[in-house]
Amino acid sequence: MATARDIMSGGVECVGENETLVEAARKMRDLDVGSLPICGDDERLKGMITDRDIVVKCLAEGGDASSTRAADLAQGKPVTIGADDSVEEVLRTMSQYKVRRLPVIDGQQLVGVVSQADVARNLPENKVGDLVEAISN
């Protein structure tokens, strides 16, 4: 049975919880991604930040992206999946929480991210369609 580890994208780059939103945006640009995990000094996942978060929760509110820290946008406990959890559990979790990217944790360590694209590349079309529908509604 395939697991989250089998379909995830590894080598995940984090934005540090004390880095600014400008630094986060530059990392996103340089990596050509729309979201990044927020990691603490203890290497633990603190949340996820998206390019949309930066725009809607900082810039649109008149905030200063050069002084706002990534941790300021981390909300609650991040939704994650265990590295050895089944792909079926990945689908259930993504559908339940309506997330397009799911950080993969091994113990307390962030080891990768499963994206909607990872799912699309690794699962039958009908399962991908069900996921897209669940996330989009």
Buried (B, 14 or more C-beta within 10 A) or exposed (E): EEBBBBBBBEEBEBBBBEBBBBBBBEBBEEEEBEBBBBBBEEEBBBBBBBBEBBBEBBBEEEBEBEEBBBBBBBEEEBBBBBBEBBBEBBBBBBBEEEBBBBBBBEEEEBBBBBBBEBBBEBBEEEBBEBBBEBBEE
